Amino acid sequence: MAKTLCDWSKRDLEKHPDKLLELVRDPRYYCRKCARVANTSKVLCKPRSFSKATLSSPAEGVITTDSKAERTRRR
């Protein structure tokens, strides 16, 4: 099996669902390359920690429940 979650194949995911759940439960890090999340930075290839500011405020530019027409007008 690959060293990082980023390198896991579909087959790895199917063969090791318990290990996957163990690694992604209560995520504290995300991969800057593929956006996977994990609770330890060691299993991601380009890890970055979620900051409290990121978790407490919505991301800039995120569209929530707006209509498609409104999203198009903003661009």
mmCIF file of the N, C-alpha and C atoms, coordinates in Angstrom:
data_MODEL
# 
_entry.id   MODEL 
# 
loop_
_atom_site.group_PDB 
_atom_site.id 
_atom_site.type_symbol 
_atom_site.label_atom_id 
_atom_site.label_alt_id 
_atom_site.label_comp_id 
_atom_site.label_asym_id 
_atom_site.label_entity_id 
_atom_site.label_seq_id 
_atom_site.pdbx_PDB_ins_code 
_atom_site.Cartn_x 
_atom_site.Cartn_y 
_atom_site.Cartn_z 
_atom_site.occupancy 
_atom_site.B_iso_or_equiv 
_atom_site.pdbx_formal_charge 
_atom_site.auth_seq_id 
_atom_site.auth_comp_id 
_atom_site.auth_asym_id 
_atom_site.auth_atom_id 
_atom_site.pdbx_PDB_model_num 
ATOM 1   N N  . MET A 1 1  ? 0.843   -1.181 0.000   1.00 0.00 ? 1  MET A N  1 
ATOM 2   C CA . MET A 1 1  ? 0.000   0.000  0.000   1.00 0.00 ? 1  MET A CA 1 
ATOM 3   C C  . MET A 1 1  ? 0.887   1.242  0.000   1.00 0.00 ? 1  MET A C  1 
ATOM 4   N N  . ALA A 1 2  ? 0.407   2.302  -0.582  1.00 0.00 ? 2  ALA A N  1 
ATOM 5   C CA . ALA A 1 2  ? 1.170   3.553  -0.697  1.00 0.00 ? 2  ALA A CA 1 
ATOM 6   C C  . ALA A 1 2  ? 1.404   4.184  0.681   1.00 0.00 ? 2  ALA A C  1 
ATOM 7   N N  . LYS A 1 3  ? 2.410   5.012  0.769   1.00 0.00 ? 3  LYS A N  1 
ATOM 8   C CA . LYS A 1 3  ? 2.753   5.661  2.030   1.00 0.00 ? 3  LYS A CA 1 
ATOM 9   C C  . LYS A 1 3  ? 1.747   6.732  2.437   1.00 0.00 ? 3  LYS A C  1 
ATOM 10  N N  . THR A 1 4  ? 1.276   7.542  1.484   1.00 0.00 ? 4  THR A N  1 
ATOM 11  C CA . THR A 1 4  ? 0.355   8.619  1.838   1.00 0.00 ? 4  THR A CA 1 
ATOM 12  C C  . THR A 1 4  ? -1.045  8.336  1.298   1.00 0.00 ? 4  THR A C  1 
ATOM 13  N N  . LEU A 1 5  ? -2.037  8.936  1.939   1.00 0.00 ? 5  LEU A N  1 
ATOM 14  C CA . LEU A 1 5  ? -3.415  8.802  1.452   1.00 0.00 ? 5  LEU A CA 1 
ATOM 15  C C  . LEU A 1 5  ? -3.538  9.332  0.031   1.00 0.00 ? 5  LEU A C  1 
ATOM 16  N N  . CYS A 1 6  ? -2.748  10.322 -0.289  1.00 0.00 ? 6  CYS A N  1 
ATOM 17  C CA . CYS A 1 6  ? -2.779  10.927 -1.613  1.00 0.00 ? 6  CYS A CA 1 
ATOM 18  C C  . CYS A 1 6  ? -2.466  9.905  -2.707  1.00 0.00 ? 6  CYS A C  1 
ATOM 19  N N  . ASP A 1 7  ? -1.675  8.898  -2.357  1.00 0.00 ? 7  ASP A N  1 
ATOM 20  C CA . ASP A 1 7  ? -1.267  7.884  -3.324  1.00 0.00 ? 7  ASP A CA 1 
ATOM 21  C C  . ASP A 1 7  ? -2.107  6.612  -3.278  1.00 0.00 ? 7  ASP A C  1 
ATOM 22  N N  . TRP A 1 8  ? -3.085  6.549  -2.382  1.00 0.00 ? 8  TRP A N  1 
ATOM 23  C CA . TRP A 1 8  ? -3.913  5.344  -2.289  1.00 0.00 ? 8  TRP A CA 1 
ATOM 24  C C  . TRP A 1 8  ? -4.701  5.172  -3.589  1.00 0.00 ? 8  TRP A C  1 
ATOM 25  N N  . SER A 1 9  ? -4.780  3.958  -4.056  1.00 0.00 ? 9  SER A N  1 
ATOM 26  C CA . SER A 1 9  ? -5.579  3.639  -5.242  1.00 0.00 ? 9  SER A CA 1 
ATOM 27  C C  . SER A 1 9  ? -6.997  3.271  -4.805  1.00 0.00 ? 9  SER A C  1 
ATOM 28  N N  . LYS A 1 10 ? -7.888  3.137  -5.761  1.00 0.00 ? 10 LYS A N  1 
ATOM 29  C CA . LYS A 1 10 ? -9.243  2.695  -5.448  1.00 0.00 ? 10 LYS A CA 1 
ATOM 30  C C  . LYS A 1 10 ? -9.208  1.331  -4.769  1.00 0.00 ? 10 LYS A C  1 
ATOM 31  N N  . ARG A 1 11 ? -8.306  0.515  -5.221  1.00 0.00 ? 11 ARG A N  1 
ATOM 32  C CA . ARG A 1 11 ? -8.159  -0.823 -4.638  1.00 0.00 ? 11 ARG A CA 1 
ATOM 33  C C  . ARG A 1 11 ? -7.733  -0.740 -3.163  1.00 0.00 ? 11 ARG A C  1 
ATOM 34  N N  . ASP A 1 12 ? -6.787  0.155  -2.865  1.00 0.00 ? 12 ASP A N  1 
ATOM 35  C CA . ASP A 1 12 ? -6.365  0.350  -1.476  1.00 0.00 ? 12 ASP A CA 1 
ATOM 36  C C  . ASP A 1 12 ? -7.545  0.788  -0.616  1.00 0.00 ? 12 ASP A C  1 
ATOM 37  N N  . LEU A 1 13 ? -8.351  1.696  -1.139  1.00 0.00 ? 13 LEU A N  1 
ATOM 38  C CA . LEU A 1 13 ? -9.517  2.184  -0.406  1.00 0.00 ? 13 LEU A CA 1 
ATOM 39  C C  . LEU A 1 13 ? -10.500 1.049  -0.113  1.00 0.00 ? 13 LEU A C  1 
ATOM 40  N N  . GLU A 1 14 ? -10.710 0.182  -1.083  1.00 0.00 ? 14 GLU A N  1 
ATOM 41  C CA . GLU A 1 14 ? -11.633 -0.943 -0.919  1.00 0.00 ? 14 GLU A CA 1 
ATOM 42  C C  . GLU A 1 14 ? -11.088 -1.994 0.044   1.00 0.00 ? 14 GLU A C  1 
ATOM 43  N N  . LYS A 1 15 ? -9.779  -2.208 0.015   1.00 0.00 ? 15 LYS A N  1 
ATOM 44  C CA . LYS A 1 15 ? -9.170  -3.247 0.841   1.00 0.00 ? 15 LYS A CA 1 
ATOM 45  C C  . LYS A 1 15 ? -8.967  -2.825 2.293   1.00 0.00 ? 15 LYS A C  1 
ATOM 46  N N  . HIS A 1 16 ? -8.877  -1.513 2.556   1.00 0.00 ? 16 HIS A N  1 
ATOM 47  C CA . HIS A 1 16 ? -8.529  -1.039 3.888   1.00 0.00 ? 16 HIS A CA 1 
ATOM 48  C C  . HIS A 1 16 ? -9.476  0.048  4.408   1.00 0.00 ? 16 HIS A C  1 
ATOM 49  N N  . PRO A 1 17 ? -10.794 -0.202 4.407   1.00 0.00 ? 17 PRO A N  1 
ATOM 50  C CA . PRO A 1 17 ? -11.719 0.849  4.857   1.00 0.00 ? 17 PRO A CA 1 
ATOM 51  C C  . PRO A 1 17 ? -11.546 1.194  6.340   1.00 0.00 ? 17 PRO A C  1 
ATOM 52  N N  . ASP A 1 18 ? -11.171 0.229  7.171   1.00 0.00 ? 18 ASP A N  1 
ATOM 53  C CA . ASP A 1 18 ? -10.984 0.508  8.594   1.00 0.00 ? 18 ASP A CA 1 
ATOM 54  C C  . ASP A 1 18 ? -9.801  1.449  8.815   1.00 0.00 ? 18 ASP A C  1 
ATOM 55  N N  . LYS A 1 19 ? -8.713  1.213  8.095   1.00 0.00 ? 19 LYS A N  1 
ATOM 56  C CA . LYS A 1 19 ? -7.535  2.070  8.203   1.00 0.00 ? 19 LYS A CA 1 
ATOM 57  C C  . LYS A 1 19 ? -7.852  3.479  7.695   1.00 0.00 ? 19 LYS A C  1 
ATOM 58  N N  . LEU A 1 20 ? -8.609  3.555  6.607   1.00 0.00 ? 20 LEU A N  1 
ATOM 59  C CA . LEU A 1 20 ? -9.010  4.857  6.061   1.00 0.00 ? 20 LEU A CA 1 
ATOM 60  C C  . LEU A 1 20 ? -9.824  5.631  7.089   1.00 0.00 ? 20 LEU A C  1 
ATOM 61  N N  . LEU A 1 21 ? -10.806 4.984  7.694   1.00 0.00 ? 21 LEU A N  1 
ATOM 62  C CA . LEU A 1 21 ? -11.635 5.647  8.693   1.00 0.00 ? 21 LEU A CA 1 
ATOM 63  C C  . LEU A 1 21 ? -10.799 6.121  9.874   1.00 0.00 ? 21 LEU A C  1 
ATOM 64  N N  . GLU A 1 22 ? -9.850  5.309  10.284  1.00 0.00 ? 22 GLU A N  1 
ATOM 65  C CA . GLU A 1 22 ? -8.952  5.672  11.384  1.00 0.00 ? 22 GLU A CA 1 
ATOM 66  C C  . GLU A 1 22 ? -8.148  6.933  11.049  1.00 0.00 ? 22 GLU A C  1 
ATOM 67  N N  . LEU A 1 23 ? -7.710  7.057  9.807   1.00 0.00 ? 23 LEU A N  1 
ATOM 68  C CA . LEU A 1 23 ? -6.874  8.189  9.397   1.00 0.00 ? 23 LEU A CA 1 
ATOM 69  C C  . LEU A 1 23 ? -7.651  9.478  9.140   1.00 0.00 ? 23 LEU A C  1 
ATOM 70  N N  . VAL A 1 24 ? -8.907  9.359  8.733   1.00 0.00 ? 24 VAL A N  1 
ATOM 71  C CA . VAL A 1 24 ? -9.666  10.565 8.382   1.00 0.00 ? 24 VAL A CA 1 
ATOM 72  C C  . VAL A 1 24 ? -10.633 11.029 9.465   1.00 0.00 ? 24 VAL A C  1 
ATOM 73  N N  . ARG A 1 25 ? -10.798 10.252 10.513  1.00 0.00 ? 25 ARG A N  1 
ATOM 74  C CA . ARG A 1 25 ? -11.686 10.648 11.607  1.00 0.00 ? 25 ARG A CA 1 
ATOM 75  C C  . ARG A 1 25 ? -11.097 11.878 12.299  1.00 0.00 ? 25 ARG A C  1 
ATOM 76  N N  . ASP A 1 26 ? -11.919 12.887 12.549  1.00 0.00 ? 26 ASP A N  1 
ATOM 77  C CA . ASP A 1 26 ? -11.503 14.137 13.190  1.00 0.00 ? 26 ASP A CA 1 
ATOM 78  C C  . ASP A 1 26 ? -10.290 14.758 12.487  1.00 0.00 ? 26 ASP A C  1 
ATOM 79  N N  . PRO A 1 27 ? -10.444 15.137 11.241  1.00 0.00 ? 27 PRO A N  1 
ATOM 80  C CA . PRO A 1 27 ? -9.302  15.664 10.477  1.00 0.00 ? 27 PRO A CA 1 
ATOM 81  C C  . PRO A 1 27 ? -8.757  16.973 11.039  1.00 0.00 ? 27 PRO A C  1 
ATOM 82  N N  . ARG A 1 28 ? -7.437  17.086 11.062  1.00 0.00 ? 28 ARG A N  1 
ATOM 83  C CA . ARG A 1 28 ? -6.751  18.301 11.501  1.00 0.00 ? 28 ARG A CA 1 
ATOM 84  C C  . ARG A 1 28 ? -5.878  18.867 10.398  1.00 0.00 ? 28 ARG A C  1 
ATOM 85  N N  . TYR A 1 29 ? -5.693  18.106 9.324   1.00 0.00 ? 29 TYR A N  1 
ATOM 86  C CA . TYR A 1 29 ? -4.824  18.515 8.223   1.00 0.00 ? 29 TYR A CA 1 
ATOM 87  C C  . TYR A 1 29 ? -5.508  18.242 6.893   1.00 0.00 ? 29 TYR A C  1 
ATOM 88  N N  . TYR A 1 30 ? -5.115  18.992 5.872   1.00 0.00 ? 30 TYR A N  1 
ATOM 89  C CA . TYR A 1 30 ? -5.580  18.731 4.518   1.00 0.00 ? 30 TYR A CA 1 
ATOM 90  C C  . TYR A 1 30 ? -4.376  18.765 3.586   1.00 0.00 ? 30 TYR A C  1 
ATOM 91  N N  . CYS A 1 31 ? -4.494  18.098 2.440   1.00 0.00 ? 31 CYS A N  1 
ATOM 92  C CA . CYS A 1 31 ? -3.427  18.069 1.453   1.00 0.00 ? 31 CYS A CA 1 
ATOM 93  C C  . CYS A 1 31 ? -3.623  19.229 0.479   1.00 0.00 ? 31 CYS A C  1 
ATOM 94  N N  . ARG A 1 32 ? -2.589  20.016 0.284   1.00 0.00 ? 32 ARG A N  1 
ATOM 95  C CA . ARG A 1 32 ? -2.659  21.148 -0.644  1.00 0.00 ? 32 ARG A CA 1 
ATOM 96  C C  . ARG A 1 32 ? -2.674  20.685 -2.092  1.00 0.00 ? 32 ARG A C  1 
ATOM 97  N N  . LYS A 1 33 ? -2.303  19.431 -2.339  1.00 0.00 ? 33 LYS A N  1 
ATOM 98  C CA . LYS A 1 33 ? -2.269  18.894 -3.700  1.00 0.00 ? 33 LYS A CA 1 
ATOM 99  C C  . LYS A 1 33 ? -3.622  18.324 -4.126  1.00 0.00 ? 33 LYS A C  1 
ATOM 100 N N  . CYS A 1 34 ? -4.239  17.524 -3.267  1.00 0.00 ? 34 CYS A N  1 
ATOM 101 C CA . CYS A 1 34 ? -5.457  16.809 -3.687  1.00 0.00 ? 34 CYS A CA 1 
ATOM 102 C C  . CYS A 1 34 ? -6.664  17.042 -2.787  1.00 0.00 ? 34 CYS A C  1 
ATOM 103 N N  . ALA A 1 35 ? -6.509  17.817 -1.713  1.00 0.00 ? 35 ALA A N  1 
ATOM 104 C CA . ALA A 1 35 ? -7.595  18.188 -0.799  1.00 0.00 ? 35 ALA A CA 1 
ATOM 105 C C  . ALA A 1 35 ? -8.096  17.036 0.068   1.00 0.00 ? 35 ALA A C  1 
ATOM 106 N N  . ARG A 1 36 ? -7.360  15.953 0.157   1.00 0.00 ? 36 ARG A N  1 
ATOM 107 C CA . ARG A 1 36 ? -7.738  14.904 1.096   1.00 0.00 ? 36 ARG A CA 1 
ATOM 108 C C  . ARG A 1 36 ? -7.475  15.413 2.510   1.00 0.00 ? 36 ARG A C  1 
ATOM 109 N N  . VAL A 1 37 ? -8.163  14.830 3.491   1.00 0.00 ? 37 VAL A N  1 
ATOM 110 C CA . VAL A 1 37 ? -7.991  15.247 4.879   1.00 0.00 ? 37 VAL A CA 1 
ATOM 111 C C  . VAL A 1 37 ? -7.540  14.062 5.727   1.00 0.00 ? 37 VAL A C  1 
ATOM 112 N N  . ALA A 1 38 ? -6.887  14.368 6.848   1.00 0.00 ? 38 ALA A N  1 
ATOM 113 C CA . ALA A 1 38 ? -6.428  13.328 7.766   1.00 0.00 ? 38 ALA A CA 1 
ATOM 114 C C  . ALA A 1 38 ? -6.219  13.934 9.150   1.00 0.00 ? 38 ALA A C  1 
ATOM 115 N N  . ASN A 1 39 ? -6.114  13.059 10.141  1.00 0.00 ? 39 ASN A N  1 
ATOM 116 C CA . ASN A 1 39 ? -5.882  13.527 11.503  1.00 0.00 ? 39 ASN A CA 1 
ATOM 117 C C  . ASN A 1 39 ? -4.402  13.569 11.856  1.00 0.00 ? 39 ASN A C  1 
ATOM 118 N N  . THR A 1 40 ? -3.539  13.194 10.925  1.00 0.00 ? 40 THR A N  1 
ATOM 119 C CA . THR A 1 40 ? -2.095  13.297 11.093  1.00 0.00 ? 40 THR A CA 1 
ATOM 120 C C  . THR A 1 40 ? -1.473  13.781 9.788   1.00 0.00 ? 40 THR A C  1 
ATOM 121 N N  . SER A 1 41 ? -0.475  14.603 9.891   1.00 0.00 ? 41 SER A N  1 
ATOM 122 C CA . SER A 1 41 ? 0.147   15.153 8.686   1.00 0.00 ? 41 SER A CA 1 
ATOM 123 C C  . SER A 1 41 ? 1.019   14.131 7.959   1.00 0.00 ? 41 SER A C  1 
ATOM 124 N N  . LYS A 1 42 ? 1.415   13.072 8.642   1.00 0.00 ? 42 LYS A N  1 
ATOM 125 C CA . LYS A 1 42 ? 2.337   12.087 8.075   1.00 0.00 ? 42 LYS A CA 1 
ATOM 126 C C  . LYS A 1 42 ? 1.768   11.312 6.887   1.00 0.00 ? 42 LYS A C  1 
ATOM 127 N N  . VAL A 1 43 ? 0.451   11.277 6.745   1.00 0.00 ? 43 VAL A N  1 
ATOM 128 C CA . VAL A 1 43 ? -0.150  10.479 5.672   1.00 0.00 ? 43 VAL A CA 1 
ATOM 129 C C  . VAL A 1 43 ? -0.591  11.313 4.472   1.00 0.00 ? 43 VAL A C  1 
ATOM 130 N N  . LEU A 1 44 ? -0.233  12.593 4.466   1.00 0.00 ? 44 LEU A N  1 
ATOM 131 C CA . LEU A 1 44 ? -0.557  13.475 3.346   1.00 0.00 ? 44 LEU A CA 1 
ATOM 132 C C  . LEU A 1 44 ? 0.734   13.955 2.702   1.00 0.00 ? 44 LEU A C  1 
ATOM 133 N N  . CYS A 1 45 ? 0.748   14.117 1.375   1.00 0.00 ? 45 CYS A N  1 
ATOM 134 C CA . CYS A 1 45 ? 1.998   14.486 0.705   1.00 0.00 ? 45 CYS A CA 1 
ATOM 135 C C  . CYS A 1 45 ? 2.337   15.969 0.855   1.00 0.00 ? 45 CYS A C  1 
ATOM 136 N N  . LYS A 1 46 ? 1.332   16.843 0.914   1.00 0.00 ? 46 LYS A N  1 
ATOM 137 C CA . LYS A 1 46 ? 1.570   18.281 1.105   1.00 0.00 ? 46 LYS A CA 1 
ATOM 138 C C  . LYS A 1 46 ? 0.621   18.792 2.182   1.00 0.00 ? 46 LYS A C  1 
ATOM 139 N N  . PRO A 1 47 ? 0.856   18.385 3.434   1.00 0.00 ? 47 PRO A N  1 
ATOM 140 C CA . PRO A 1 47 ? -0.095  18.715 4.505   1.00 0.00 ? 47 PRO A CA 1 
ATOM 141 C C  . PRO A 1 47 ? -0.073  20.176 4.922   1.00 0.00 ? 47 PRO A C  1 
ATOM 142 N N  . ARG A 1 48 ? -1.232  20.655 5.308   1.00 0.00 ? 48 ARG A N  1 
ATOM 143 C CA . ARG A 1 48 ? -1.370  21.980 5.905   1.00 0.00 ? 48 ARG A CA 1 
ATOM 144 C C  . ARG A 1 48 ? -2.423  21.852 6.997   1.00 0.00 ? 48 ARG A C  1 
ATOM 145 N N  . SER A 1 49 ? -2.171  22.473 8.114   1.00 0.00 ? 49 SER A N  1 
ATOM 146 C CA . SER A 1 49 ? -3.076  22.397 9.255   1.00 0.00 ? 49 SER A CA 1 
ATOM 147 C C  . SER A 1 49 ? -4.289  23.301 9.044   1.00 0.00 ? 49 SER A C  1 
ATOM 148 N N  . PHE A 1 50 ? -5.457  22.810 9.481   1.00 0.00 ? 50 PHE A N  1 
ATOM 149 C CA . PHE A 1 50 ? -6.636  23.670 9.516   1.00 0.00 ? 50 PHE A CA 1 
ATOM 150 C C  . PHE A 1 50 ? -6.433  24.623 10.689  1.00 0.00 ? 50 PHE A C  1 
ATOM 151 N N  . SER A 1 51 ? -6.620  25.894 10.476  1.00 0.00 ? 51 SER A N  1 
ATOM 152 C CA . SER A 1 51 ? -6.499  26.846 11.578  1.00 0.00 ? 51 SER A CA 1 
ATOM 153 C C  . SER A 1 51 ? -7.880  27.080 12.176  1.00 0.00 ? 51 SER A C  1 
ATOM 154 N N  . LYS A 1 52 ? -7.922  27.561 13.379  1.00 0.00 ? 52 LYS A N  1 
ATOM 155 C CA . LYS A 1 52 ? -9.208  27.853 14.007  1.00 0.00 ? 52 LYS A CA 1 
ATOM 156 C C  . LYS A 1 52 ? -9.971  28.904 13.217  1.00 0.00 ? 52 LYS A C  1 
ATOM 157 N N  . ALA A 1 53 ? -9.265  29.849 12.640  1.00 0.00 ? 53 ALA A N  1 
ATOM 158 C CA . ALA A 1 53 ? -9.921  30.886 11.838  1.00 0.00 ? 53 ALA A CA 1 
ATOM 159 C C  . ALA A 1 53 ? -10.601 30.282 10.620  1.00 0.00 ? 53 ALA A C  1 
ATOM 160 N N  . THR A 1 54 ? -9.956  29.315 10.002  1.00 0.00 ? 54 THR A N  1 
ATOM 161 C CA . THR A 1 54 ? -10.524 28.656 8.833   1.00 0.00 ? 54 THR A CA 1 
ATOM 162 C C  . THR A 1 54 ? -11.783 27.900 9.202   1.00 0.00 ? 54 THR A C  1 
ATOM 163 N N  . LEU A 1 55 ? -11.763 27.252 10.358  1.00 0.00 ? 55 LEU A N  1 
ATOM 164 C CA . LEU A 1 55 ? -12.907 26.443 10.765  1.00 0.00 ? 55 LEU A CA 1 
ATOM 165 C C  . LEU A 1 55 ? -14.069 27.282 11.279  1.00 0.00 ? 55 LEU A C  1 
ATOM 166 N N  . SER A 1 56 ? -13.801 28.481 11.820  1.00 0.00 ? 56 SER A N  1 
ATOM 167 C CA . SER A 1 56 ? -14.866 29.266 12.421  1.00 0.00 ? 56 SER A CA 1 
ATOM 168 C C  . SER A 1 56 ? -15.536 30.237 11.465  1.00 0.00 ? 56 SER A C  1 
ATOM 169 N N  . SER A 1 57 ? -14.890 30.576 10.349  1.00 0.00 ? 57 SER A N  1 
ATOM 170 C CA . SER A 1 57 ? -15.494 31.510 9.412   1.00 0.00 ? 57 SER A CA 1 
ATOM 171 C C  . SER A 1 57 ? -15.572 30.881 8.027   1.00 0.00 ? 57 SER A C  1 
ATOM 172 N N  . PRO A 1 58 ? -16.621 31.213 7.273   1.00 0.00 ? 58 PRO A N  1 
ATOM 173 C CA . PRO A 1 58 ? -16.740 30.634 5.936   1.00 0.00 ? 58 PRO A CA 1 
ATOM 174 C C  . PRO A 1 58 ? -15.604 31.076 5.023   1.00 0.00 ? 58 PRO A C  1 
ATOM 175 N N  . ALA A 1 59 ? -15.240 30.219 4.136   1.00 0.00 ? 59 ALA A N  1 
ATOM 176 C CA . ALA A 1 59 ? -14.158 30.527 3.193   1.00 0.00 ? 59 ALA A CA 1 
ATOM 177 C C  . ALA A 1 59 ? -14.591 31.633 2.244   1.00 0.00 ? 59 ALA A C  1 
ATOM 178 N N  . GLU A 1 60 ? -13.668 32.481 1.906   1.00 0.00 ? 60 GLU A N  1 
ATOM 179 C CA . GLU A 1 60 ? -13.952 33.578 0.996   1.00 0.00 ? 60 GLU A CA 1 
ATOM 180 C C  . GLU A 1 60 ? -14.261 33.035 -0.389  1.00 0.00 ? 60 GLU A C  1 
ATOM 181 N N  . GLY A 1 61 ? -15.347 33.499 -0.969  1.00 0.00 ? 61 GLY A N  1 
ATOM 182 C CA . GLY A 1 61 ? -15.696 33.076 -2.306  1.00 0.00 ? 61 GLY A CA 1 
ATOM 183 C C  . GLY A 1 61 ? -16.519 31.802 -2.371  1.00 0.00 ? 61 GLY A C  1 
ATOM 184 N N  . VAL A 1 62 ? -16.836 31.219 -1.220  1.00 0.00 ? 62 VAL A N  1 
ATOM 185 C CA . VAL A 1 62 ? -17.643 30.000 -1.220  1.00 0.00 ? 62 VAL A CA 1 
ATOM 186 C C  . VAL A 1 62 ? -19.087 30.380 -1.462  1.00 0.00 ? 62 VAL A C  1 
ATOM 187 N N  . ILE A 1 63 ? -19.724 29.689 -2.355  1.00 0.00 ? 63 ILE A N  1 
ATOM 188 C CA . ILE A 1 63 ? -21.114 29.949 -2.689  1.00 0.00 ? 63 ILE A CA 1 
ATOM 189 C C  . ILE A 1 63 ? -21.968 28.920 -1.960  1.00 0.00 ? 63 ILE A C  1 
ATOM 190 N N  . THR A 1 64 ? -22.968 29.387 -1.233  1.00 0.00 ? 64 THR A N  1 
ATOM 191 C CA . THR A 1 64 ? -23.772 28.474 -0.434  1.00 0.00 ? 64 THR A CA 1 
ATOM 192 C C  . THR A 1 64 ? -25.033 28.042 -1.167  1.00 0.00 ? 64 THR A C  1 
ATOM 193 N N  . THR A 1 65 ? -26.137 28.746 -0.972  1.00 0.00 ? 65 THR A N  1 
ATOM 194 C CA . THR A 1 65 ? -27.400 28.319 -1.564  1.00 0.00 ? 65 THR A CA 1 
ATOM 195 C C  . THR A 1 65 ? -27.888 29.256 -2.655  1.00 0.00 ? 65 THR A C  1 
ATOM 196 N N  . ASP A 1 66 ? -27.007 30.029 -3.250  1.00 0.00 ? 66 ASP A N  1 
ATOM 197 C CA . ASP A 1 66 ? -27.398 30.961 -4.303  1.00 0.00 ? 66 ASP A CA 1 
ATOM 198 C C  . ASP A 1 66 ? -27.788 30.207 -5.566  1.00 0.00 ? 66 ASP A C  1 
ATOM 199 N N  . SER A 1 67 ? -28.600 30.854 -6.372  1.00 0.00 ? 67 SER A N  1 
ATOM 200 C CA . SER A 1 67 ? -28.997 30.250 -7.640  1.00 0.00 ? 67 SER A CA 1 
ATOM 201 C C  . SER A 1 67 ? -27.847 30.318 -8.638  1.00 0.00 ? 67 SER A C  1 
ATOM 202 N N  . LYS A 1 68 ? -27.937 29.523 -9.676  1.00 0.00 ? 68 LYS A N  1 
ATOM 203 C CA . LYS A 1 68 ? -26.904 29.508 -10.709 1.00 0.00 ? 68 LYS A CA 1 
ATOM 204 C C  . LYS A 1 68 ? -26.783 30.877 -11.375 1.00 0.00 ? 68 LYS A C  1 
ATOM 205 N N  . ALA A 1 69 ? -27.890 31.563 -11.575 1.00 0.00 ? 69 ALA A N  1 
ATOM 206 C CA . ALA A 1 69 ? -27.876 32.883 -12.202 1.00 0.00 ? 69 ALA A CA 1 
ATOM 207 C C  . ALA A 1 69 ? -27.094 33.878 -11.350 1.00 0.00 ? 69 ALA A C  1 
ATOM 208 N N  . GLU A 1 70 ? -27.270 33.841 -10.027 1.00 0.00 ? 70 GLU A N  1 
ATOM 209 C CA . GLU A 1 70 ? -26.548 34.738 -9.138  1.00 0.00 ? 70 GLU A CA 1 
ATOM 210 C C  . GLU A 1 70 ? -25.053 34.449 -9.167  1.00 0.00 ? 70 GLU A C  1 
ATOM 211 N N  . ARG A 1 71 ? -24.666 33.183 -9.229  1.00 0.00 ? 71 ARG A N  1 
ATOM 212 C CA . ARG A 1 71 ? -23.254 32.814 -9.282  1.00 0.00 ? 71 ARG A CA 1 
ATOM 213 C C  . ARG A 1 71 ? -22.622 33.332 -10.572 1.00 0.00 ? 71 ARG A C  1 
ATOM 214 N N  . THR A 1 72 ? -23.340 33.253 -11.669 1.00 0.00 ? 72 THR A N  1 
ATOM 215 C CA . THR A 1 72 ? -22.835 33.708 -12.950 1.00 0.00 ? 72 THR A CA 1 
ATOM 216 C C  . THR A 1 72 ? -22.634 35.225 -12.936 1.00 0.00 ? 72 THR A C  1 
ATOM 217 N N  . ARG A 1 73 ? -23.569 35.955 -12.336 1.00 0.00 ? 73 ARG A N  1 
ATOM 218 C CA . ARG A 1 73 ? -23.478 37.412 -12.272 1.00 0.00 ? 73 ARG A CA 1 
ATOM 219 C C  . ARG A 1 73 ? -22.270 37.872 -11.451 1.00 0.00 ? 73 ARG A C  1 
ATOM 220 N N  . ARG A 1 74 ? -21.874 37.121 -10.450 1.00 0.00 ? 74 ARG A N  1 
ATOM 221 C CA . ARG A 1 74 ? -20.745 37.505 -9.591  1.00 0.00 ? 74 ARG A CA 1 
ATOM 222 C C  . ARG A 1 74 ? -19.417 37.418 -10.308 1.00 0.00 ? 74 ARG A C  1 
ATOM 223 N N  . ARG A 1 75 ? -19.303 36.600 -11.293 1.00 0.00 ? 75 ARG A N  1 
ATOM 224 C CA . ARG A 1 75 ? -18.034 36.397 -12.008 1.00 0.00 ? 75 ARG A CA 1 
ATOM 225 C C  . ARG A 1 75 ? -17.767 37.535 -12.878 1.00 0.00 ? 75 ARG A C  1 
# 
